[in-house]
């Protein structure tokens, strides 16, 4: 993939995101080995590398001992020219009965390394946790490379995505990119046709198209640029949204079967894509406006995930970190034999123009 344009949050490059099932006693050692390899790419070493290893091993050990169907995503995340190391844990139960106590330094569930979740959060530069009894837990921790300037929590963009490559493939055929400009988030998700390197090439072309169109821009214009860019590829499904909390609206254009949802406090509302393949058959590009309720979340996901998910039965999650929302959707939606991706954009907790 070409260098990223300034300000864009974009899905990991090939080889920079790994999914590890964490169910066997030997799994934490594998997590430690894999996250070490990613950390060393970013220049981690010495004491800071040891902290990353310790936090990731503790998280993996907790999954083995206490979770059901635990998984970790280990990845390099990129925002413009900056990169950071991150792990995301998801499981299906039993959840944490008392989250505030679990985050206290010195607290540890039995048999773990004795750090406790609070210490994992203290070691990380940014982190988040959401859990419900009998439903499972999602946790993430992010670490800046040595020498990077600290970043205030309020400076984090209201954007987060996750991609999971189909088992047996080395490259993900799904990709996303998003950017916050003057109170509007411009977001795009592409599901390249099929999977493997050719699908990844198509998705990469869609990302480049989004970066080429100057912001502010209309989603339909981004989609038309993607159609031209993807003409030399096998094509794919593409969804583009401009999310404007101050105006209370989402402008949306989509072709193909990328799902797009506005999730409010009371219900979720789907946004309509037209049939076709971007890069091949996308003659009827249409843009629609949708109302955006206060505090709503916009979620885009590929058809590697089904629509069998919701946030209504997860109290408090709607106003939380977008990565916790994306991880919950990835965990809870049924899956198909394909690459999987989800992009979440929150609309509360960040400043917009008056």
N, C-alpha and C positions, 0 to 999 in steps of 0.2 A: 504494500500500500504506500502511496505517496505521502510525504510529510503533511502533517495536519495543519489546517488553517488555524489562526489564533482564535482562542475562545471556544473551540468545539470540543465537546465530550464525545468520544468515539469508541466503539467496541474494540476489544483487544486485537492485535495482529495475530497472524498464524503462529502457533507455538507459545503464545503469551497467556493462555488460559487453559487450565487443567481441571478436570472434574475427577474427584477421588471418592470412591465409596469408602465410608469409615464405619465398618461393622465388625471387623476381626481384631483381635488383640495386637496383631502386627501392623495394623493400619497407621497408628501414629508415627512409627518410624518412617514409613513411606511418605507421609505428609511432610515430615521434617526434611527429608531428602529433597523432595520436589520443591518446597518453598525456598530452600537454601539455594537451589539452582536459579530460580527466578530472582531472588534477592541479590545474588552476586552479579547478575546482568545489570542491575541498577547501581552497583557500587557499594552495596552493604558489606560491612566487615566488622571485625572486632566485637566490641560490646553490643553495638546496635544489632548486628546480625544475630548475636546470641539472644537478644530480647525477642526478635522476630521468631526464632526457632522455639523459644520457650513458650511464647503465647500460642503459636500454632499447634505445638505438641499438646499443651494443656487443653485447647479446644477440641482436638481430635480425641484425646483420652476421655473427655467428658462424653463425647458422642458414643464411643465404644461402650462405656460403662452404663450409660443412662438413657440413651436414645433408641429409637426405632427407625430403621432405614436412614441412618445418618449419612450425609454427603458434605464434602467441602469443595468449593470452587476456589482455586488458587490462581491469581491473575495479576497482570500488570495493567493498571488503568491509566488512561491518557486524557489529559485536558489541554488541548493546544500543544505546546512544546514541553509541558510538564508531565512527569510520570510518577506513579506511586505503586506500592505493593499492597495487595489486599487479599484477605481470605474471607469467604462467606460460608457459614455453616447453616444447613437446613436439616430438620428432622421431623418425624411424624409423631412424636410423643415421648414420654408422658407430659412434657411441659414442665414449667417451674411454678410452683404454688405461690411462692413469695419472691417476686422479682427484686424488690428493694434489698432484701436480706442477701440474696445471691450475689448482689453487686458490691457487697461490703468487703473491703480488703481483709484478708485473713480467713474469710469464709470459704469452705470447700466442701463439695459433695464428697462422700466417702470414697476413698481409694484413688483420688486424683493427685496431682502433683502438689496440691496445697496452695496453689495461687488463688483460685477463685476467679469468678468472672470479672469482679471489680479490678483485679490486678491486670487481667488481659486488657481491659479498657484503659487502664493507666499506662500500660506500655505502648499502646497504639496512639497515633496522632488524632485519629477520629474513629469512632466506633458506634455501634447501635445494637440494641437487643429488643426483641419482642417475643413474648411467650404466652401461651394459654394452656392451663391444665388440660390434659387428655387430647390436646390438638397439636402440640409441638412447639418448637422454638426456631427462630431465625436470629443469627448473630453475625455481625461483620466487624472487622478490624482493618484499619488502613494505616500504612507506615510510609512516611516520606523518606526519600533517599537522603543519605548524609549530605549536608550542605544546603539543602532546600530551606528556604525561609518558612517560619511557622505561618499557618493560615488559620484565621479566626473561623469558628464554626459558622458564623453568619455569612462568611464569604463563599461557602460551598454552594455550588449551583443546585437548583431544585430539580435535578435531573439524575437518573441512575438507570442503568440497563444491565442485563445479564445475557450471555450467550452460552449455549451448551452444544458442543459438536456431537453429531451422531456417532455412536460407538463404532470404532473401526476406521473412522476418518481422521485425518490430521488437520484439515482446514474446515472452518465453519462456513456454511453457505448463507448464513444470516448475518446481517450487520446493521448497526444503528449509528446515528449521529444526532447531536442536538446542541443548541446554543441559546443562551439568554442575551437578548439585545434590547435595551431600553424598555424593560418591563414585559417583553414578549419572548416566549420560548418557541424557537423554530426546531421541530423534531421530525426525523425521518427514520423509518425502519424498512429494510428490504429483506425479503426472503428469496434468494436466488433459486432459480428453477432446479429441482433435484437437490443434490448434495455433493460434497467433495470440492476439488480445486476449481472446476468450471463454475459451480454455483458461487463459490467464494469470489471468483473474478467478477461475476455479474454484480454481486453485492458491493464490492469495492468500487465499481464504476458508479453505482448509485450514490455512495458516500461522496465521491469526488464531485458529482453533479451538485449535490446539496451545498458543498463548499464553494462552488463556482458562482452560484447565483447570489448576488449581493443582498444583504439584509438591510432594511426590511423587504420581504418579497412575498408574493402570493404562493400558497401551496401548489396551485395548478401550474405556475411557472417553474417551480422546482421539479414537479413531476414531468413536465415536457422536456426539461433539460436532461433528466434521468433517462427518458425515453431515447433521446439522441445518443447519450453517452453509452447506453446499454445495447445499442443496435449491433455492435460487433461481438456481443456476448450471447449466451443462451437466454438471457432475460430473466424476469422474475416478477414477483408481486411487490408493490411499493406503496407505503402510506406516508403522507406528509401532513403535519398539523402545525398551525400557528396558534399558540395558546396565549390568550390575552386576559388575564384576571381583572385588570382595571376596567376593561370594556365588558366583562362578563360574557365572553364568547370564545369559541374555537372555530377557526377556519380550517377546513379539512378537504383533502383530495386524495383519493386512493384508487389503485387499479389492482385487481387480484384479491387474494384471500388473506391478506394481513388484517387481523381483527383490530378494531379501534373502539375504545370505550371512554365515556365520561362517567366517572364514578363519584356520585354525590353522597351526602349523608343518608339519603332515603332510598335511592335506587341508582342503578347504572343504566346508561343509555348508549346504544350502539351508533356508530357513525358509518355511513354507507360508502362502500367502494363499488366501482363498476367492474364488470367482468373484463378480462383481458390479460395480456402479458406485456409488461413494460419492456421496451426494446424490440418488440415484435408486433403485437396487436394491442395498441392502446389509443385507438382513434377517438374514443369518447371520454376524454378527461373532463371531469366536472368538479367544481368546487362548491362546498356547502358551508353555511354558517350554523353553528349549534350554540344554544345557551350554555353557559358555564356557571354552575351554582357556586357560591362562596365556599371555599375550602375543598372543592372537588379535586380529584386526581384524574389525569388523563393517562390511559394505559394503551399501548400498542403492543401486539404480540403476533408472532408468526403462527402458522397453522400446525407447527410441531406441538403446540399446546391447544387443548380444546377450550371451549367456553365455560367449562364446569368449574367455575371459581367465583368467589364473591368476597367482599369486605364487610358486609353487613353484620356477620356474626363474629367479627373480630374487633371488639370495642377498643377505641383509641388508636387503631392502626392508621385510619384515614389521615390523621394530622401528623404522622410520624415521618421519619426519613424516607425519601423515595426508594433507597436501596432495600430497606426492610419490606416495603410494599412489593417491589419487583421480586424479591426472594420469596415472599409468601405466595405470589401468583405462580411463580415457577414451581413451587412445591405442591400447591393445591390443585392446579389444573391437571386434568388427565393428559397423557402424552401419547404422541403418535411416533411411528418409526421415521424420524426426521431430525434435522437440526432444530434447536429450540432457542427462542429469543424473546425477551420482554423489555420494554422501555417504559418507565414511569416518570411522570412530571407532576410534581405537587404544586399547589397554588396558594398555600398558606405558609406563613413564616418567613416570607421574603418580601422586600420592598418593591412596590410598583409606583409609577408616576401618579401623582394626584390628578 
